[in-house]
Amino acid sequence: MGFTVLPQYARQAFARHSEIKVMTLERDVVDSLWMISRAEWPLSARARYAMEYLRQQLGDR
């Protein structure tokens, strides 16, 4: 027995819809998004861009 969390588009793209059980929760599940990296490894330009984009979109919370 187990579970996974899938984005809606992944569920819709799955060919055998009847094999997936979708659970509806009474309230939304909210979790923190952490941006972490190893201090001794420099970030790539792509990673720096992604982190800056997320900061702009989400605000510095």
Sequence and secondary structure as in RCSB ss.txt:
>XXXX:A:sequence
MGFTVLPQYARQAFARHSEIKVMTLERDVVDSLWMISRAEWPLSARARYAMEYLRQQLGDR
>XXXX:A:secstr
       HHHHHH S GGG      SS           TTS   HHHHHHHHHHHHHH   
